[in-house]
Amino acid sequence: MKSFLVVVFPEDKNDIDVISSTWILPPLSIDKNSKEKLCRYPPKQIRGTKLVKLVREHQVPSSDWLIFSCRVLGEFGKNNL
C-alpha cells in the first residue's frame, strides 16, 4: 500500500519533509526494518505546488531524480492526511 512518510535528511541540515513511499529505494542491507533509507527526490527546480502534486499522486521517481539518505520518522496512510 502506498503511504506518506515523514523523513529527515541528515546530510541536508536535518531538513524534514513528507514524501511518497514510492520514493524509497530497495534496502541495501539485510535489516529491512531499519529507519535509515535511501530515497529519490525531485531536482531543485521542482518545488512548491509541483512538488506537493508529485507527493499526493505518489509519482514514480524518474532516473534524473537525486538520491538522498533519509531517516523515516513516521508513516501515514492516505486517509490520515
C-alpha positions, 0 to 999 in steps of 0.5 A, spaced: 500 500 500 502 506 498 503 511 504 506 518 506 512 518 510 515 523 514 523 523 513 529 527 515 535 528 511 541 528 515 546 530 510 541 536 508 541 540 515 536 535 518 531 538 513 524 534 514 519 533 509 513 528 507 514 524 501 511 518 497 513 511 499 514 510 492 520 514 493 524 509 497 529 505 494 530 497 495 534 496 502 541 495 501 542 491 507 539 485 510 535 489 516 529 491 512 526 494 518 531 499 519 529 507 519 535 509 515 533 509 507 535 511 501 530 515 497 529 519 490 527 526 490 525 531 485 531 536 482 531 543 485 527 546 480 521 542 482 518 545 488 512 548 491 505 546 488 509 541 483 512 538 488 506 537 493 502 534 486 508 529 485 507 527 493 499 526 493 499 522 486 505 518 489 509 519 482 514 514 480 521 517 481 524 518 474 532 516 473 534 524 473 531 524 480 537 525 486 538 520 491 538 522 498 539 518 505 533 519 509 531 517 516 523 515 516 520 518 522 513 516 521 508 513 516 501 515 514 496 512 510 492 516 505 486 517 509 490 520 515 492 526 511 
